[in-house]
Amino acid sequence: MPQENLWSQIEYTHDNTVRSKKMALFNTSSTELKHLFLSWLAISYAFAIMLAWMELDRKPTGAEIAGPFITELFMISLFTVGISFIIHEMGHKFIAQQYGAWAEFRMSTGMLMLAIYMAWQIGILFAAPGAVQIFGPHISKSQYGKIAASGPVMNLFLAVVFMPLVGDPGFLGEVGRLGVMINLLLAGFNMLPVSVLDGRKVLAWSPVAYIALFLLIIMVGLFSAAMFV
């Protein structure tokens, strides 16, 4: 199919599935919202199982990951890794839409199931829940670089947002500590200049921007480490 016809079909499909025409700056669809919601729940549950491993110092039983024991860990995960994942992806989406591209998140059911299974069996979170699919007829290399950088930038922003919670001695303090660490890890990992990660696109766009963003991640990381001491 010619690129022009493909682009017209994508626009037509999006216009007929968008949930609210009032969301002119952040168009979405019922399909995307469903994929985001399911991914949010699944990745948070997988992370909660990993936290259960750490708390129990052993593999949790089936009853433990399906009963009251997992509830608090799941709630913490929803507001840390779950939110961090969604905001990272929405950063890509928002910037892509500003450049006139069609951009929507699509989950990978198989990878979400694998994340939950690996978290339970070996206590490691292997998270590749999906990605924002972007289609645009005139997206330049610099625009792709900025779209890629927006994800780690949003994680840096969230790390700073979570910092004031760190001093709380209860539930909020735990959310704050995990929120800071998770977002810094997501930002740093995604900035690696390899494979399909964001860093490769940012580096291809601007080595200066790549180095500056990586140094900023390190600086925020060092500042947060001082807070945890």
FISETI-749310 format. One line per field, with one value per atom (N, C-alpha, C, O): atom name; x, y, z. Coordinates in Angstrom, 3 decimals, m for minus. Layout:
<rs>
atom	CA  ...;
x	X  ...;
y	Y  ...;
z	Z  ...;
</rs>
This chain:
<rs>
atom	N  CA  C  O  N  CA  C  O  N  CA  C  O  N  CA  C  O  N  CA  C  O  N  CA  C  O  N  CA  C  O  N  CA  C  O  N  CA  C  O  N  CA  C  O  N  CA  C  O  N  CA  C  O  N  CA  C  O  N  CA  C  O  N  CA  C  O  N  CA  C  O  N  CA  C  O  N  CA  C  O  N  CA  C  O  N  CA  C  O  N  CA  C  O  N  CA  C  O  N  CA  C  O  N  CA  C  O  N  CA  C  O  N  CA  C  O  N  CA  C  O  N  CA  C  O  N  CA  C  O  N  CA  C  O  N  CA  C  O  N  CA  C  O  N  CA  C  O  N  CA  C  O  N  CA  C  O  N  CA  C  O  N  CA  C  O  N  CA  C  O  N  CA  C  O  N  CA  C  O  N  CA  C  O  N  CA  C  O  N  CA  C  O  N  CA  C  O  N  CA  C  O  N  CA  C  O  N  CA  C  O  N  CA  C  O  N  CA  C  O  N  CA  C  O  N  CA  C  O  N  CA  C  O  N  CA  C  O  N  CA  C  O  N  CA  C  O  N  CA  C  O  N  CA  C  O  N  CA  C  O  N  CA  C  O  N  CA  C  O  N  CA  C  O  N  CA  C  O  N  CA  C  O  N  CA  C  O  N  CA  C  O  N  CA  C  O  N  CA  C  O  N  CA  C  O  N  CA  C  O  N  CA  C  O  N  CA  C  O  N  CA  C  O  N  CA  C  O  N  CA  C  O  N  CA  C  O  N  CA  C  O  N  CA  C  O  N  CA  C  O  N  CA  C  O  N  CA  C  O  N  CA  C  O  N  CA  C  O  N  CA  C  O  N  CA  C  O  N  CA  C  O  N  CA  C  O  N  CA  C  O  N  CA  C  O  N  CA  C  O  N  CA  C  O  N  CA  C  O  N  CA  C  O  N  CA  C  O  N  CA  C  O  N  CA  C  O  N  CA  C  O  N  CA  C  O  N  CA  C  O  N  CA  C  O  N  CA  C  O  N  CA  C  O  N  CA  C  O  N  CA  C  O  N  CA  C  O  N  CA  C  O  N  CA  C  O  N  CA  C  O  N  CA  C  O  N  CA  C  O  N  CA  C  O  N  CA  C  O  N  CA  C  O  N  CA  C  O  N  CA  C  O  N  CA  C  O  N  CA  C  O  N  CA  C  O  N  CA  C  O  N  CA  C  O  N  CA  C  O  N  CA  C  O  N  CA  C  O  N  CA  C  O  N  CA  C  O  N  CA  C  O  N  CA  C  O  N  CA  C  O  N  CA  C  O  N  CA  C  O  N  CA  C  O  N  CA  C  O  N  CA  C  O  N  CA  C  O  N  CA  C  O  N  CA  C  O  N  CA  C  O  N  CA  C  O  N  CA  C  O  N  CA  C  O  N  CA  C  O  N  CA  C  O  N  CA  C  O  N  CA  C  O  N  CA  C  O  N  CA  C  O  N  CA  C  O  N  CA  C  O  N  CA  C  O  N  CA  C  O  N  CA  C  O  N  CA  C  O  N  CA  C  O  N  CA  C  O  N  CA  C  O  N  CA  C  O  N  CA  C  O  N  CA  C  O  N  CA  C  O  N  CA  C  O  N  CA  C  O  N  CA  C  O  N  CA  C  O  N  CA  C  O  N  CA  C  O  N  CA  C  O  N  CA  C  O  N  CA  C  O  N  CA  C  O  N  CA  C  O  N  CA  C  O  N  CA  C  O  N  CA  C  O  N  CA  C  O  N  CA  C  O  N  CA  C  O  N  CA  C  O  N  CA  C  O  N  CA  C  O  N  CA  C  O  N  CA  C  O  N  CA  C  O  N  CA  C  O  N  CA  C  O  N  CA  C  O  N  CA  C  O  N  CA  C  O  N  CA  C  O  N  CA  C  O  N  CA  C  O  N  CA  C  O  N  CA  C  O  N  CA  C  O  N  CA  C  O  N  CA  C  O  N  CA  C  O  N  CA  C  O  N  CA  C  O  N  CA  C  O  N  CA  C  O  N  CA  C  O  N  CA  C  O  N  CA  C  O  N  CA  C  O  N  CA  C  O  N  CA  C  O  N  CA  C  O  N  CA  C  O  N  CA  C  O  N  CA  C  O  N  CA  C  O  N  CA  C  O  N  CA  C  O  N  CA  C  O  N  CA  C  O  N  CA  C  O  N  CA  C  O  N  CA  C  O  N  CA  C  O  N  CA  C  O  N  CA  C  O  N  CA  C  O  N  CA  C  O  N  CA  C  O  N  CA  C  O  N  CA  C  O  N  CA  C  O  N  CA  C  O  N  CA  C  O  N  CA  C  O;
x	0.851  0.000  0.890  1.817  0.638  1.445  1.399  0.414  2.492  2.595  1.444  0.915  1.043  m0.030  m1.345  m2.087  m1.638  m2.879  m2.862  m3.878  m1.688  m1.556  m1.810  m2.526  m1.220  m1.392  m2.852  m3.358  m3.540  m4.948  m5.800  m6.726  m5.487  m6.240  m6.042  m6.986  m4.801  m4.514  m5.287  m5.879  m5.287  m6.017  m7.515  m8.169  m8.046  m9.472  m9.819  m10.811  m8.994  m9.235  m9.180  m10.026  m8.168  m8.016  m9.186  m9.711  m9.604  m10.701  m12.003  m12.862  m12.160  m13.384  m13.324  m14.318  m12.167  m12.069  m11.730  m11.729  m11.440  m11.067  m12.220  m13.374  m11.907  m12.952  m13.529  m14.738  m12.722  m13.204  m12.558  m11.337  m13.377  m12.851  m12.328  m11.621  m12.676  m12.176  m10.705  m10.047  m10.176  m8.775  m7.904  m7.168  m7.988  m7.321  m5.809  m5.150  m5.246  m3.800  m3.286  m2.078  m4.207  m3.783  m4.821  m5.453  m4.998  m5.998  m5.703  m4.553  m6.755  m6.623  m7.815  m8.670  m7.884  m8.995  m9.346  m8.570  m10.515  m10.921  m9.972  m9.730  m9.435  m8.478  m7.208  m6.719  m6.673  m5.452  m5.675  m4.836  m6.789  m7.063  m7.160  m6.686  m7.773  m7.862  m6.473  m6.161  m5.637  m4.293  m3.448  m2.676  m3.590  m2.843  m3.278  m2.446  m4.578  m5.100  m4.639  m4.184  m4.752  m4.345  m2.840  m2.396  m2.055  m0.607  m0.221  0.679  m0.908  m0.670  m0.886  m0.067  m1.996  m2.287  m1.269  m0.773  m0.962  m0.087  1.336  1.935  1.883  3.269  3.385  4.408  2.336  2.334  2.256  2.914  1.463  1.340  2.660  3.082  3.318  4.611  5.633  6.410  5.638  6.580  6.261  7.171  4.973  4.570  5.073  5.495  5.029  5.544  7.044  7.555  7.755  9.193  9.477  10.411  8.666  8.816  8.540  9.171  7.591  7.293  8.503  8.806  9.192  10.439  11.413  11.989  11.582  12.545  12.124  12.970  10.836  10.354  10.423  10.759  10.105  10.084  11.441  11.694  12.312  13.612  13.455  14.273  12.402  12.141  11.045  10.445  10.801  9.722  8.369  8.104  7.498  6.178  5.314  5.447  4.448  3.555  2.419  2.212  1.689  0.537  m0.496  m1.112  m0.691  m1.657  m1.204  m2.031  0.101  0.623  0.494  0.244  0.662  0.569  m0.868  m1.128  m1.799  m3.202  m4.069  m5.286  m3.446  m4.213  m3.891  m3.280  m4.297  m4.115  m2.660  m2.373  m1.730  m0.312  0.182  0.984  m0.285  0.233  m0.440  0.022  m1.522  m2.347  m1.573  m1.595  m0.882  m0.151  0.980  1.216  1.677  2.759  2.214  2.851  1.041  0.408  0.030  0.222  m0.503  m0.871  0.365  0.327  1.464  2.709  3.178  3.628  3.072  3.519  2.677  3.203  1.368  0.487  0.924  0.887  1.339  1.666  3.152  3.578  3.936  5.358  5.706  5.750  5.950  6.346  5.214  5.468  3.954  2.834  2.681  2.588  2.657  2.534  3.747  3.611  4.931  6.164  6.167  6.580  5.705  5.633  4.663  4.981  3.484  2.478  2.960  2.834  3.510  3.962  5.114  5.198  6.003  7.093  6.522  6.940  5.577  4.995  4.195  4.216  3.491  2.701  3.581  3.167  4.797  5.739  6.053  6.041  6.339  6.568  5.350  5.478  4.180  2.943  2.674  2.362  2.801  2.454  3.357  2.872  4.672  5.597  5.373  5.422  5.129  4.867  3.630  3.610  2.600  1.384  1.604  0.971  2.505  2.794  3.468  3.405  4.110  4.730  3.792  4.207  2.530  1.535  1.446  0.799  2.094  2.070  0.882  0.363  0.472  m0.482  0.323  1.304  m0.082  0.692  m0.247  m0.999  m0.204  m1.011  m0.248  0.519  m0.476  0.155  m0.575  m1.805  0.209  m0.355  0.429  1.658  m0.291  0.349  0.740  0.242  1.645  2.025  1.562  2.184  0.479  m0.092  0.916  1.046  1.630  2.604  3.709  4.108  4.210  5.290  4.803  5.559  3.551  2.998  2.865  3.181  2.399  2.288  3.671  3.848  4.647  6.010  6.576  7.272  6.277  6.767  6.233  6.982  4.944  4.342  4.943  5.262  5.093  5.618  7.059  7.401  7.912  9.311  9.434  10.279  8.585  8.610  8.295  8.902  7.353  6.969  8.016  8.350  8.529  9.414  10.840  11.458  11.365  12.766  12.980  14.114  11.898  12.025  12.679  13.236  12.622  13.211  12.119  11.318  12.086  11.095  11.683  12.570  11.184  11.571  10.379  9.425  10.446  9.273  9.437  10.241  8.660  8.536  7.057  6.657  6.241  4.783  4.157  3.000  4.879  4.347  5.068  6.102  4.520  5.179  4.191  3.144  4.542  3.759  4.112  5.270  3.118  3.317  3.117  2.110  4.086  4.090  4.120  4.957  3.198  3.179  3.050  2.117  3.978  3.932  4.670  5.751  4.119  4.743  5.974  6.774  6.146  7.246  7.964  8.236  8.270  8.987  10.486  10.987  11.199  12.634  13.436  12.889  14.743  15.622  15.643  15.621  15.684  15.708  14.400  14.400  13.284  12.005  11.902  11.385  12.391  12.414  13.293  12.969  14.406  15.277  14.593  14.745  13.839  13.134  11.981  11.707  11.322  10.269  10.864  10.285  12.018  12.676  13.119  12.971  13.660  14.162  13.045  13.277  11.838  10.728  10.401  9.971  10.598  10.317  11.224  10.726  12.563  13.471  13.307  13.462  12.995  12.783  11.594  11.651  10.524  9.364  9.712  9.215  10.557  10.986  11.819  11.694  12.669  13.430  12.490  12.669  11.496  10.510  9.796  9.615  9.391  8.700  9.609  9.156  10.895  11.832  11.858  11.879  11.858  11.856  10.525  10.502  9.413  8.096  7.987  7.363  8.599  8.521  9.427  9.203  10.430  11.417  10.830  11.267  9.858  9.329  8.676  8.515  8.295  7.650  8.644  8.259  9.907  10.915  10.998  11.256  10.788  10.917  9.791  9.916  8.680  7.557  7.919  8.469  7.624  8.028  7.116  7.445  5.988  5.030  4.921  5.915  3.692  3.391  3.892  4.472  3.669  4.079  5.596  6.098  6.319  7.773  8.258  9.194  7.611  7.979  7.672  8.458  6.512  6.160  7.193  7.611  7.600  8.577  9.915  10.487  10.422  11.725  11.704  12.599  10.690  10.591  10.356  10.896  9.541  9.268  10.522  10.728  11.364  12.616  13.531  14.039  13.735  14.663  14.191  14.983  12.911  12.380  12.501  12.893  12.166  12.215  13.644  13.891  14.578  15.977  16.499  17.260  16.089  16.500  15.898  16.579  14.625  13.979  14.644  14.886  14.937  15.575  16.957  17.299  17.754  19.111  19.134  19.899  18.300  18.270  17.840  18.450  16.795  16.296  17.242  17.119  18.176  19.141  20.364  21.252  20.432  21.527  21.412  20.326  22.512  22.444  22.474  23.322  21.560  21.563  20.159  19.160  20.108  18.878  17.755  17.951  16.576  15.413  15.218  14.191  16.175  16.033  16.099  16.608  15.574  15.488  16.857  17.000  17.851  19.168  19.755  20.442  19.505  20.049  19.513  20.258  18.214  17.610  18.077  18.312  18.213  18.682  20.113  20.434  20.963  22.359  22.457  23.300  21.611  21.615  21.175  21.613  20.312  19.851  20.906  21.262  21.414  22.353  23.212  22.709  24.500  25.393  25.448  25.572  25.358  25.394  24.181  24.310  22.988  21.769  21.826  21.370  22.384  22.500  23.373  22.980  24.547  25.466  24.850  24.959  24.195  23.595  22.499  22.412  21.662  20.578  21.128  20.627  22.146  22.739  23.394  23.273  24.087  24.699  23.634  23.831  22.510  21.423  20.853  20.544  20.717  20.233  21.195  20.769  22.498  23.509  23.453  23.541  23.307  23.254  22.042  22.153  20.882  19.674  19.841  19.394  20.484  20.729  21.619  21.347  22.675  23.580  22.871  23.075  22.048  21.293  20.334  20.230  19.627  18.676  19.409  18.902  20.590  21.352  21.722  21.709  22.054  22.377  21.162  21.300  19.965  18.742  18.483  17.936  18.880  18.594  19.573  19.325  20.673  21.686  21.181  21.889;
y	m1.190  0.000  1.245  1.321  2.228  3.456  4.159  4.066  4.873  5.544  6.519  6.617  7.249  8.232  7.566  8.070  6.420  5.710  5.123  5.118  4.625  4.082  5.169  4.952  6.344  7.464  7.899  8.198  7.941  8.324  7.321  7.704  6.029  4.995  5.086  4.909  5.366  5.512  6.684  6.574  7.805  8.977  8.688  9.081  7.992  7.665  6.777  7.016  5.742  4.823  5.547  5.339  6.404  7.140  8.078  8.149  8.803  9.750  9.054  9.660  7.798  7.073  6.264  5.654  6.251  5.544  6.473  6.045  7.747  8.674  8.831  8.977  8.800  8.824  10.218  10.353  11.240  12.587  13.579  13.733  14.248  15.246  16.474  17.301  16.589  17.703  17.541  18.510  16.313  16.044  16.340  15.472  17.565  17.906  17.812  17.501  18.079  18.043  16.677  16.451  15.777  14.470  13.433  12.822  13.234  12.306  10.880  10.442  10.176  8.780  8.014  8.595  6.737  5.910  4.917  4.701  4.315  3.318  2.122  1.510  1.789  0.684  0.998  0.158  2.194  2.570  2.606  2.124  3.169  3.249  1.860  1.642  0.917  m0.454  m1.084  m1.748  m0.879  m1.449  m0.846  m1.555  0.446  1.093  0.566  0.291  0.431  m0.027  m1.452  m1.734  m2.339  m3.726  m3.834  m4.623  m3.048  m3.065  m2.524  m3.051  m1.469  m0.876  m1.914  m2.045  m2.655  m3.675  m4.812  m5.257  m5.279  m6.450  m6.149  m6.943  m5.015  m4.714  m4.402  m4.692  m3.814  m3.546  m4.841  m4.982  m5.780  m7.074  m7.834  m8.432  m7.814  m8.489  m7.878  m8.603  m6.558  m5.899  m6.222  m6.370  m6.332  m6.691  m8.084  m8.326  m8.998  m10.355  m10.311  m11.025  m9.464  m9.329  m8.772  m9.214  m7.800  m7.261  m8.344  m8.370  m9.234  m10.332  m11.246  m11.689  m11.527  m12.307  m11.648  m12.308  m10.331  m9.603  m9.599  m9.713  m9.471  m9.414  m10.772  m10.862  m11.835  m13.181  m13.870  m14.827  m13.374  m13.995  m15.425  m16.304  m15.624  m16.916  m16.721  m15.652  m17.789  m17.735  m17.732  m18.615  m16.740  m16.736  m17.871  m18.269  m18.377  m19.446  m18.874  m17.662  m19.776  m19.340  m18.645  m17.671  m19.141  m18.519  m17.118  m16.221  m16.928  m15.614  m14.562  m13.392  m14.968  m13.975  m13.773  m12.960  m14.515  m14.359  m13.951  m13.827  m13.744  m13.449  m12.089  m11.249  m11.868  m10.569  m10.132  m8.935  m11.101  m10.761  m9.820  m8.926  m10.012  m9.248  m7.882  m7.046  m7.651  m6.455  m5.161  m4.297  m5.011  m3.759  m3.577  m2.466  m4.655  m4.569  m4.176  m3.426  m4.685  m4.339  m2.860  m2.195  m2.344  m0.926  m0.043  0.963  m0.424  0.330  0.298  1.310  m0.857  m1.010  m0.183  0.397  m0.126  0.657  2.120  2.753  2.642  4.067  4.363  5.511  3.338  3.570  3.090  3.890  1.798  1.295  1.441  1.733  1.239  1.344  2.745  2.928  3.730  5.121  5.545  6.251  5.111  5.490  4.969  5.669  3.742  3.152  3.926  4.222  4.252  4.952  6.342  6.739  7.086  8.454  8.435  9.315  7.445  7.312  7.166  7.870  6.261  6.025  7.222  7.540  7.889  9.048  10.239  11.109  10.273  11.299  11.143  12.115  9.892  9.628  10.024  10.684  9.623  9.859  11.357  11.809  12.113  13.532  14.280  15.066  14.042  14.747  14.322  15.158  13.032  12.562  13.226  13.593  13.384  14.037  15.513  16.073  16.136  17.541  17.716  18.792  16.659  16.701  16.200  15.993  16.008  15.626  14.144  13.742  13.313  11.871  11.225  11.755  10.078  9.227  8.410  7.767  8.431  7.737  7.155  7.886  5.844  5.169  3.986  3.317  3.745  2.616  1.328  1.281  0.276  m1.062  m2.033  m2.085  m2.792  m3.744  m5.019  m5.313  m5.759  m7.081  m8.086  m8.222  m8.782  m9.719  m10.786  m11.113  m11.327  m12.371  m11.895  m12.617  m10.678  m10.156  m9.817  m9.938  m9.397  m9.135  m10.426  m10.465  m11.479  m12.777  m13.302  m13.876  m13.096  m13.530  m12.773  m13.352  m11.475  m10.671  m11.207  m11.327  m11.530  m12.071  m13.437  m13.715  m14.279  m15.633  m15.591  m16.295  m14.758  m14.677  m14.070  m14.486  m13.080  m12.480  m13.529  m13.533  m14.411  m15.434  m16.544  m16.995  m16.978  m18.133  m17.816  m18.613  m16.657  m16.359  m15.016  m14.658  m14.263  m13.010  m11.887  m10.968  m11.946  m10.908  m10.310  m11.040  m8.996  m8.330  m8.058  m7.218  m8.773  m8.541  m7.866  m8.528  m6.546  m5.776  m5.190  m4.283  m5.724  m5.149  m5.216  m5.937  m4.448  m4.607  m4.126  m4.443  m3.383  m2.820  m1.526  m1.218  m0.775  0.463  1.372  0.930  2.641  3.588  3.403  3.545  3.091  2.945  4.300  4.970  4.697  6.033  5.929  5.228  6.634  6.698  8.157  8.851  8.602  9.970  10.078  9.507  10.792  10.848  11.732  11.594  12.635  13.602  13.813  14.952  12.735  12.840  12.792  11.831  13.846  13.937  13.189  12.760  13.043  12.386  13.145  12.535  14.478  15.260  15.118  15.070  15.050  14.870  13.496  13.370  12.463  11.132  11.126  10.472  11.860  11.940  12.594  12.146  13.653  14.348  13.491  13.489  12.777  11.854  10.797  10.482  10.254  9.235  9.810  9.158  11.024  11.627  11.945  12.005  12.150  12.562  11.514  11.870  10.225  9.183  9.279  9.405  9.222  9.392  10.735  10.807  11.788  13.094  13.030  13.587  12.356  12.217  11.402  11.692  10.387  9.618  10.462  10.325  11.334  12.247  13.174  13.409  13.691  14.568  13.840  14.399  12.599  11.828  11.536  11.547  11.275  11.031  12.223  12.059  13.418  14.642  14.783  15.198  14.439  14.526  13.596  13.944  12.405  11.427  11.799  11.322  12.631  12.919  13.453  13.019  14.377  14.885  13.825  14.034  12.682  11.635  10.783  10.060  10.875  9.985  10.114  9.125  11.300  11.514  10.945  10.860  10.546  10.001  8.615  7.793  8.343  7.060  5.885  4.740  6.145  5.077  4.706  4.647  4.456  3.987  4.962  4.549  6.254  7.252  7.285  7.505  7.069  7.037  5.892  6.050  4.732  3.575  3.842  3.497  4.465  4.848  5.826  5.712  6.787  7.780  7.165  7.467  6.299  5.679  4.817  4.910  3.996  3.155  3.999  3.710  5.051  5.917  6.576  6.635  7.074  7.707  6.692  6.935  5.545  4.546  3.985  3.850  3.659  3.077  4.045  3.654  5.299  6.262  6.559  6.762  6.585  6.781  5.562  5.703  4.365  3.154  3.117  2.761  3.483  3.513  4.530  4.253  5.702  6.742  6.297  6.422  5.777  5.353  4.185  4.188  3.180  2.001  2.366  1.918  3.176  3.530  4.434  4.561  5.060  5.918  5.151  5.745  3.850  3.063  3.083  2.859  3.347  3.523  2.195  1.989  1.303  m0.028  m0.411  0.084  m1.294  m1.946  m0.927  0.097  m1.227  m0.364  0.652  1.329  0.774  1.693  3.145  3.447  4.033  5.450  6.077  6.945  5.639  6.254  6.200  7.134  5.145  5.011  6.107  6.665  6.414  7.457  8.840  9.710  9.041  10.340  10.598  11.702  9.594  9.735  9.999  10.786  9.355  9.572  10.994  11.568  11.551  12.925  13.937  14.829  13.797  14.787  14.191  13.949  13.948  13.464  14.414  13.972  15.716  16.701  16.534  16.519  16.406  16.213  14.896  14.813  13.871  12.563  12.658  12.181  13.265  13.384  14.245  13.922  15.351  16.243  15.540  15.699  14.762  14.062  12.965  12.758  12.264  11.199  11.791  11.225  12.926  13.573  14.055  13.995  14.533  14.987  13.821  13.971  12.673  11.484  11.109  10.775  11.169  10.842  11.833  11.435  13.120  14.144  13.961  14.047  13.708  13.478  12.206  12.138  11.203  9.961  10.177  9.639  10.951  11.224  12.030  11.792  12.971  13.769  12.901  13.030  12.004  11.126  10.151  9.827  9.674  8.757  9.425  8.786  10.715  11.458  11.560  11.594  11.609  11.687  10.382  10.386  9.264  7.964  7.585  6.644  8.307  7.980  8.361  8.165;
z	0.000  0.000  0.000  0.806  m0.881  m0.895  0.446  1.179  0.761  2.067  2.276  3.383  1.220  1.347  1.716  2.558  1.080  1.381  2.789  3.484  3.199  4.549  5.578  6.555  5.356  6.282  6.339  7.421  5.198  5.168  5.934  6.650  5.782  6.483  7.986  8.756  8.405  9.842  10.417  11.491  9.708  10.171  10.279  11.246  9.268  9.270  10.458  11.147  10.702  11.803  13.137  14.006  13.287  14.549  14.781  15.892  13.744  13.890  14.268  14.908  13.883  14.161  15.449  15.840  16.116  17.393  18.541  19.696  18.251  19.319  20.301  19.897  21.561  22.588  22.770  22.958  22.720  22.979  22.030  22.019  21.237  20.319  21.068  20.492  22.349  23.136  23.479  23.857  23.350  23.683  22.468  22.000  21.960  20.708  20.795  19.803  21.977  22.130  22.574  22.642  22.875  23.364  22.968  23.829  21.663  21.175  21.612  21.633  21.956  22.347  21.801  21.133  22.073  21.624  22.711  23.642  22.591  23.572  23.561  24.601  22.387  22.283  23.061  23.816  22.883  23.593  25.100  25.860  25.534  26.964  27.584  28.699  26.866  27.360  27.455  28.444  26.430  26.440  27.559  28.204  27.789  28.863  30.227  31.091  30.410  31.705  32.008  33.116  31.041  31.260  31.488  32.322  30.755  30.930  32.302  32.956  32.731  34.051  35.147  36.056  35.059  36.060  36.011  37.047  34.799  34.659  35.108  35.834  34.686  35.028  36.523  37.144  37.094  38.538  39.326  40.356  38.854  39.531  39.469  40.459  38.300  38.166  39.121  39.742  39.241  40.143  41.598  42.414  41.929  43.288  43.639  44.770  42.679  42.924  43.179  44.043  42.417  42.635  44.033  44.703  44.471  45.822  46.869  47.926  46.565  47.484  47.644  48.752  46.548  46.616  47.598  48.464  47.440  48.262  49.733  50.620  49.990  51.368  52.044  53.225  51.303  51.872  51.811  52.542  50.932  50.681  50.154  50.429  49.405  48.759  47.715  47.607  46.946  45.971  46.683  47.498  46.384  47.012  46.471  45.313  47.304  46.877  46.033  45.978  45.376  44.595  45.447  45.015  46.666  47.576  47.980  48.142  48.141  48.568  47.470  47.759  46.223  45.147  44.675  43.788  45.270  44.901  46.084  45.951  47.238  48.438  49.031  48.370  50.270  50.942  51.052  51.076  51.119  51.294  50.203  50.472  48.985  47.848  47.701  46.924  48.438  48.211  48.398  47.521  49.539  49.787  48.785  48.309  48.464  47.486  46.122  45.382  45.796  44.516  44.484  43.466  45.582  45.645  45.486  44.777  46.151  46.003  44.552  44.013  43.933  42.544  41.585  40.635  41.829  40.953  40.897  39.842  42.050  42.120  41.929  42.054  41.628  41.355  39.948  39.014  39.794  38.472  37.462  36.293  37.899  36.967  36.406  35.192  37.287  36.853  36.032  35.033  36.457  35.760  34.329  33.405  34.156  32.825  31.931  30.779  32.458  31.655  31.267  30.109  32.223  31.931  30.930  30.073  31.027  30.049  28.643  27.724  28.479  27.153  26.672  25.484  27.574  27.174  26.801  26.035  27.345  26.910  25.434  24.679  25.022  23.592  22.768  21.737  23.222  22.470  22.278  21.176  23.373  23.310  22.337  21.524  22.413  21.527  20.077  19.174  19.844  18.475  17.902  16.727  18.719  18.237  17.933  17.037  18.682  18.402  17.040  16.445  16.554  15.236  14.141  13.001  14.500  13.506  13.215  12.248  14.044  13.811  14.526  15.508  14.012  14.713  15.712  15.340  16.972  18.004  19.045  19.689  19.209  20.222  20.804  20.112  22.093  22.768  22.447  22.415  22.207  22.025  22.906  22.852  23.707  24.607  23.868  22.782  24.490  24.015  25.064  26.117  24.776  25.753  26.158  27.338  25.171  25.457  26.384  27.298  26.153  26.984  28.391  29.355  28.514  29.845  30.638  31.827  29.984  30.646  31.040  32.115  30.150  30.449  31.644  32.478  31.727  32.856  34.179  35.149  34.222  35.443  35.776  36.932  34.768  34.987  35.500  36.450  34.867  35.289  36.683  37.476  36.977  38.313  39.375  40.445  39.083  40.050  40.146  41.241  39.000  38.998  39.448  40.154  39.044  39.368  40.052  40.368  40.288  41.020  40.252  40.852  38.923  38.076  37.200  36.616  37.107  36.276  34.901  34.750  33.903  32.520  31.850  31.441  31.744  31.333  29.940  29.722  29.000  27.666  27.314  26.400  28.056  27.964  26.673  26.397  25.890  24.659  24.341  24.932  23.409  23.008  22.293  21.819  22.227  21.448  19.972  19.579  19.175  17.740  17.090  17.320  16.277  15.686  14.176  13.608  13.527  12.071  11.654  12.059  10.856  10.355  9.039  8.897  8.072  6.747  6.676  5.750  7.627  7.506  8.840  9.219  9.550  10.814  10.532  9.949  10.953  10.686  11.757  12.772  11.510  12.481  13.806  14.874  13.736  14.971  15.737  16.967  15.012  15.686  16.333  17.443  15.648  16.243  17.498  18.490  17.442  18.605  19.787  20.923  19.529  20.603  21.145  22.345  20.255  20.690  21.621  22.661  21.243  22.065  23.410  24.443  23.401  24.641  25.622  26.829  25.112  25.983  27.048  28.145  26.742  27.734  28.946  30.065  28.763  29.900  30.619  31.837  29.875  30.510  31.470  32.566  31.063  31.947  33.183  34.271  33.034  34.203  35.156  36.373  34.617  35.463  36.230  37.425  35.534  36.165  37.300  38.381  37.057  38.090  39.282  40.426  39.016  40.114  41.065  42.285  40.492  41.307  42.046  43.204  41.381  42.010  43.216  44.218  43.117  44.208  45.394  46.507  45.173  46.215  47.515  48.581  47.489  48.767  49.644  50.847  49.055  49.833  50.623  51.542  50.263  50.838  52.359  53.046  52.888  54.334  55.163  56.385  54.531  55.289  55.842  55.110  57.106  57.707  57.350  57.659  56.710  56.435  54.974  54.250  54.555  53.200  52.139  51.135  52.361  51.368  51.200  50.098  52.288  52.202  51.332  50.548  51.472  50.643  49.176  48.294  48.924  47.550  46.993  45.841  47.819  47.376  47.029  45.982  47.904  47.654  46.386  45.547  46.264  45.067  43.823  42.755  43.967  42.820  42.288  41.076  43.182  42.767  42.086  40.991  42.751  42.214  40.878  39.946  40.780  39.551  38.383  37.284  38.620  37.519  37.073  35.885  38.009  37.617  36.857  35.900  37.285  36.567  35.167  34.205  35.050  33.733  32.815  31.640  33.356  32.547  32.092  30.916  33.027  32.684  31.723  30.758  31.978  31.111  29.693  28.722  29.573  28.249  27.479  26.261  28.163  27.475  26.985  26.372  27.240  26.669  25.141  24.605  24.436  22.970  22.221  21.353  22.553  21.940  21.483  22.006  20.507  20.052  19.829  19.174  20.387  20.159  21.280  21.315  22.194  23.315  22.850  21.770  23.688  23.333  23.086  22.226  23.834  23.734  22.338  21.924  21.616  20.265  19.346  18.540  19.468  18.630  19.056  18.218  20.386  20.870  20.404  19.964  20.498  20.078  18.583  18.150  17.791  16.344  16.006  15.008  16.838  16.619  17.045  16.275  18.291  18.811  19.920  21.017  19.662  20.720  21.913  23.055  21.650  22.744  23.650  24.874  23.037  23.815  24.575  25.716  23.946  24.598  25.842  26.907  25.725  26.860  27.965  29.148  27.564  28.551  29.343  30.561  28.657  29.346  30.240  31.346  29.779  30.595  31.852  32.939  31.702  32.866  33.853  35.067  33.326  34.193  35.002  36.184  34.363  35.066  36.198  37.304  35.905  36.923  38.083  39.244  37.772  38.818  39.728  40.951  39.117  39.924  40.745  41.890  40.162  40.891  42.096  43.169  41.939  43.059  44.149  45.340  43.735  44.711  45.507  46.727  44.799  45.479  46.396  47.470  45.998  46.842  48.157  49.209  48.097  49.315  50.237  51.460  49.633  50.440  51.184  52.286  50.574  51.168  52.278  53.032  52.379  53.392  54.786  55.774;
</rs>
